[in-house]
Amino acid sequence: MKIPEKAPEKKEVKTEQPTTTSVNVQEASIAKTTKPLSRPGISSGFSINSFLNKEEKVEVAENVSVKTENLPQNHFTDTDLQVEWKIMLKQLQVKDNFVFNAVKTFKLEKTDEHKIKVLFPSDSAKVEFDKISGEFLNHFRRKVQNHSIEVEYVRDVENLKIEVVTKRKIFEKFIEKNPLLKDLDDLMKFDLT
């Protein structure tokens, strides 16, 4: 028996053709951004150019008049004013301690039937008072049912200055009232430090 010879196998020859990848020149170009990649800077709102080219503007004061002829004009006392002011100060102490410290030295006095005099120590304290004055005065007007109250601001540095009182100063005030205390101090040599 004859072994049949194997027929030569056909080898498939795959000839790989080199694939030419043509790169588009347009696609390969680097894309550039139109906006910066970092965060935009925060503007301060101040422009030097606008400041230099600033035009003088005439400010027109608006006169706001409230007709009080139909509103109630009841009587109120200085005690009513002081009680409401103390309540306002207690609320401020809890709510806004900075404003409280600025306005705690203010004195409010009733001068006429429809006038309140506000004595303040400094302009910076008055600025802080202006923040709360509208709220306080509106509340007080409704409370006493007097809507024709006018406010007069008076700067009073001498009387509103908070003075640190030492034991020596207190003793000197007592000496002014009773001069015999000076003799007692000379004799006993009190330590008033």
Steps between C-alpha positions, in 0.01 A plus 500: 500500500624797401467795719376776305718790511363794657420760266693804566296727708426826358629762719307805494739770486362806643693782396426780724506816326623776712206714577579853445328718746467838364470753771309803414709799567194690612405239760849473639531871566481601863166640601531837668255627755326829478458539876767466766511168679553655841226659707407849398628769733255657738436861416521749784242723336742792491622618165784750481389614155147568617636687802724717283223565249238555765244761421359719771146395572257726670326314779137585532370472853167331514258650743289229650214645690267295710164652559447479873178694520284186490730289718458481879698744713458367854698624797806308618729551797874493541456184705336327202797600287758377753324165551484431126863607454615260773302217341662580165847497659436159658392360163805651331734351757381154402456560127791730401758564769708737283211740443403468867847612613484797264156627611484408867625847599227682307250701703147555376301786651153630434526877444155602370171326449614357166881528516770260615858615549766236437835576664787311337876493578655462153420493132601137464259404777227700324559297183434183699193660657367587153493128422249435778329838540234438236396174661500647850314821413236319293443256787480785752256700284268201473535420871404849623273568199671828418611523138610864503813444707804690376859410590775752569862380512744680730867412539584496870850370569547626857193349662506169316862405550535187708740578782692242698429577864764387747467478877719809533266704273196386694668597826592843356136560410404413858766744626335776293172432681655448845844661558546316829575185303828658387608535861401140560704390197802696628468338840425141391699490171237306301624277221274597210684332216 
